[in-house]
Amino acid sequence: MARLGVNIDHVATLRQARGGIEPDPIAAAVLVELAGADGLVVHLREDRRHIQDRDLTRLREIVQTKLDLEIAADESMAKMALSVKPHLVTLVPERRQELTTEGGLDVDGQRDKIQKIVELLHDGGIPVSLFIEPDLVQVKAAHKVAADYVELHTGRYANAKRAKEEQLEVEALSQAAKLAYKLGMGVNAGHGLNYRNVKRLTHIQEIVEYNIGHSIIARAVLVGLERAVREMKQLLS
């Protein structure tokens, strides 16, 4: 059964909307783990629009499963990660004006820069995942910079409007996952996945973990966090 990493950024988004203390991402993390999630995912953005530094420190103390920290491929953010020591760092592209991450890292186009960050994190004993498009060139580049994992960006699949378009995206994800696995990297996937579209991807056996946030938190508003996590875990079984 594939593992489920639950991204709790949007619990913090809701809190920051009022600038208060509720809802607390730490309380959410406890409930998510109790509901059977295999890990927690948070993105510490440069503009601190949702998760704050203090959240990260507290999460590292209380998370019992796995804490996956998403950061920009930037030396100052890597140093922040080294001080917190999450179980995994996922390097993601980041633009200030975007609402959410809009695509994968161009590892092939900025190999030297990314390799330096990977080495810095490896020296601190932290495994690294690279968030990339399901593109064979990017998978090979991730291997060349010694990434431990790739996380395949499923946004194009999630946004496909026609059956043929969706099928092409499934094939691209499958080929990328197979190559990454063959090259010895772990394979995760995420972005835009929800209760309707995730099931189809579970047939790609090389994908070991799905990182899902927005759809779970959106459902939790209506049915509660524990139930929302359990329902997603069921779909992955």
For each residue, the residues with C-beta under 8 A, 3 or more apart:
1: 236 237
2: 202 207 208 209 210 236
3: 38 39 208 209 210 236
4: 36 37 38 39 209 210 212 229 232 233 236
5: 37 38 39 40 41 66 68 188 190 209 210 211 212
6: 32 37 39 40 41 211 212 213 216 229 232
7: 10 40 41 42 43 190 211 212 213 214 216
8: 11 12 25 28 29 32 40 41 42 213 217
9: 12 13 41 42 43 50 51 213
10: 7 13 14 50 213 214 217 218
11: 8 14 15 23 24 25 28 217
12: 8 9 15 16 25 42 50 51 52 55
13: 9 10 16 17 49 50
14: 10 11 17 23
15: 11 12 18 20 21 22 23 24 25
16: 12 13 19 49 50
17: 13 14
18: 15 22
19: 16
20: 15
21: 15 24
22: 15 18
23: 11 14 15 27 28
24: 11 15 21 27 28
25: 8 11 12 15 28 29 42 51 55 59
26: 29 30 55 58 59 62
27: 23 24 30 31
28: 8 11 23 24 25 31 32 225
29: 8 25 26 32 33 40 59 62 63
30: 26 27 33 34 62
31: 27 28 34 35 225 226 229
32: 6 8 28 29 35 37 40 225 229
33: 29 30 36 37 40 63 64 65
34: 30 31 226
35: 31 32 225 226 227 228 229 230 233
36: 4 33 229 230 233
37: 4 5 6 32 33 40 65 229 233
38: 3 4 5 65 66 209
39: 3 4 5 6 63 65 66 67 68 87 209
40: 5 6 7 8 29 32 33 37 59 63 65 66 67 68
41: 5 6 7 8 9 68 70 90 190 211 213
42: 7 8 9 12 25 51 55 56 59 67 68 69 70
43: 7 9 50 51 69 70 71 92 101
44: 48 51 53 56 69 70 71 77 80
45: 48 49 50 51 72 94
46: 72 74 77 94 96
47: 96
48: 44 45 51 52 53
49: 13 16 45
50: 9 10 12 13 16 43 45
51: 9 12 25 42 43 44 45 48 55 56
52: 12 48 55 56
53: 44 48 56 57 80
54: 57 58
55: 12 25 26 42 51 52 58 59
56: 42 44 51 52 53 59 60 69 84
57: 53 54 60 61 84
58: 26 54 55 61 62
59: 25 26 29 40 42 55 56 62 63 67
60: 56 57 63 67 84 85 86
61: 57 58
62: 26 29 30 58 59
63: 29 33 39 40 59 60 66 67
64: 33
65: 33 37 38 39 40
66: 5 38 39 40 63 87 88
67: 39 40 42 59 60 63 86 87 88
68: 5 39 40 41 42 86 87 88 89 90 129 211
69: 42 43 44 56 81 84 86 88 89 90
70: 41 42 43 44 89 90 91 92 131
71: 43 44 74 77 78 80 81 89 90 91 92
72: 45 46 77 91 92 93 94
73: 77 91 92 93 105 110 113 114 117
74: 46 71 77 78 117
75: 78 79 116 117 120
76: 79 80
77: 44 46 71 72 73 74 80 81
78: 71 74 75 81 82 89 117 120 121
79: 75 76 82 83 120
80: 44 53 71 76 77 83 84
81: 69 71 77 78 84 85 86 89 121 124 126
82: 78 79 85 120 121 124 126
83: 79 80
84: 56 57 60 69 80 81
85: 60 81 82 124 125 126
86: 60 67 68 69 81 89 126
87: 39 66 67 68 126 127
88: 66 67 68 69 126 127 128 129 148 149
89: 68 69 70 71 78 81 86 121 126 127 128 129
90: 41 68 69 70 71 128 129 130 131 149 151 188
91: 70 71 72 73 105 114 117 118 128 129 130 131
92: 43 70 71 72 73 101 105 131
93: 72 73 101 102 103 104 105 106 131
94: 45 46 72 98 101
95: 98 102
96: 46 47
97:
98: 94 95 101 102
99:
100: 191 214
101: 43 92 93 94 98 131 153 191
102: 93 95 98 155
103: 93 133 153 155
104: 93 131 132 133 135 138 152 153
105: 73 91 92 93 110 114 130 131 132 138
106: 93 109 110 138
107: 110 111 114 130 132 138 141 142 145 147
108: 111 137 138 140 141
109: 106
110: 73 105 106 107 113 114
111: 107 108 114 115 141 144 145
112: 115 116
113: 73 110 116 117
114: 73 91 105 107 110 111 117 118 130 145
115: 111 112 118 119 144 145 146
116: 75 112 113 119 120
117: 73 74 75 78 91 113 114 120 121 128
118: 91 114 115 121 122 128 145 146 147
119: 115 116 122 123 146
120: 75 78 79 82 116 117 123 124
121: 78 81 82 89 117 118 124 126 127 128
122: 118 119 125 126 127 128 146
123: 119 120
124: 81 82 85 120 121
125: 85 122
126: 81 82 85 86 87 88 89 121 122
127: 87 88 89 121 122 148 149
128: 88 89 90 91 117 118 121 122 147 148 149
129: 68 88 89 90 91 147 148 149 150 151 186 188
130: 90 91 105 107 114 142 145 147 149 150 151
131: 70 90 91 92 93 101 104 105 150 151 153 190
132: 104 105 107 135 138 139 142 150 151 152 153 176
133: 103 104 138 152 153 156
134: 152 153 154 156 169 172 173 175 176 177
135: 104 132 138 139 172 176
136: 139 140 175 176 179
137: 108 140 141
138: 104 105 106 107 108 132 133 135 141 142 150 176
139: 132 135 136 142 143 150 176 179 180 183 185
140: 108 136 137 143 144 179 183
141: 107 108 111 137 138 144 145
142: 107 130 132 138 139 145 147 150 180 185
143: 139 140 146 147 180 183 184 185
144: 111 115 140 141
145: 107 111 114 115 118 130 141 142
146: 115 118 119 122 143
147: 107 118 128 129 130 142 143 150 185
148: 88 127 128 129 185 186
149: 88 90 127 128 129 130 185 186 187 188
150: 129 130 131 132 138 139 142 147 176 180 185 186 187 188
151: 90 129 130 131 132 188 189 190 211
152: 104 132 133 134 173 176 177 180 187 188 189 190 207
153: 101 103 104 131 132 133 134 156 190 191
154: 134 157 158 169 173 189 190 191 192 193 201
155: 102 103 158 159 191 192
156: 133 134 153 159 160 169 172
157: 154 160 166 169 170 173 192 197 201
158: 154 155 191 192 193 194 197
159: 155 156 192
160: 156 157 165 166 168 169
161: 165
162: 165 166
163: 166 167
164: 167 168
165: 160 161 162 168 169
166: 157 160 162 163 169 170
167: 163 164 170 171
168: 160 164 165 171 172
169: 134 154 156 157 160 165 166 172 173
170: 157 166 167 173 174 200 201 204
171: 167 168 174 175
172: 134 135 156 168 169 175 176
173: 134 152 154 157 169 170 176 177 189 201 204 207
174: 170 171 177 178 204
175: 134 136 171 172 178 179
176: 132 134 135 136 138 139 150 152 172 173 179 180
177: 134 152 173 174 180 181 187 189 204 206 207
178: 174 175 181 182 206
179: 136 139 140 175 176 182 183
180: 139 142 143 150 152 176 177 183 185 186 187 206
181: 177 178 184 185 187 206
182: 178 179
183: 139 140 143 179 180
184: 143 181
185: 139 142 143 147 148 149 150 180 181
186: 129 148 149 150 180 208 209
187: 149 150 152 177 180 181 206 207 208 209
188: 5 90 129 149 150 151 152 207 208 209 210 211
189: 151 152 154 173 177 193 201 204 207 209 210 211
190: 5 7 41 131 151 152 153 154 193 210 211 212 213
191: 100 101 153 154 155 158
192: 154 155 157 158 159 197 214
193: 154 158 189 190 197 198 201 210 212 215
194: 158 197 198 212 214 215
195: 198 215 219 231 232 235
196: 199
197: 157 158 192 193 194 200 201
198: 193 194 195 201 202 210 212 232 235 236
199: 196 202 235
200: 170 197 203
201: 154 157 170 173 189 193 197 198 204 207 210
202: 2 198 199 207 235 236
203: 200
204: 170 173 174 177 189 201 207
205:
206: 177 178 180 181 187
207: 2 152 173 177 187 188 189 201 202 204 210
208: 2 3 186 187 188
209: 2 3 4 5 38 39 186 187 188 189
210: 2 3 4 5 188 189 190 193 198 201 207 236
211: 5 6 7 41 68 151 188 189 190
212: 4 5 6 7 190 193 194 198 215 216 232
213: 6 7 8 9 10 41 190 216 217
214: 7 10 100 192 194 217 218
215: 193 194 195 212 218 219 232
216: 6 7 212 213 219 220 225 228 229 232
217: 8 10 11 213 214 220 221 225 228
218: 10 214 215 221 222
219: 195 215 216 222 223 228 231
220: 216 217 223 224 225 227 228 229
221: 217 218
222: 218 219
223: 219 220 227 228 231
224: 220 227 228
225: 28 31 32 35 216 217 220 228 229
226: 31 34 35 229 230
227: 35 220 223 224 230 231
228: 35 216 217 219 220 223 224 225 231 232
229: 4 6 31 32 35 36 37 216 220 225 226 232 233
230: 35 36 226 227 233 234
231: 195 219 223 227 228 234 235
232: 4 6 195 198 212 215 216 228 229 235 236
233: 4 35 36 37 229 230 236 237
234: 230 231 237
235: 195 198 199 202 231 232
236: 1 2 3 4 198 202 210 232 233
237: 1 233 234
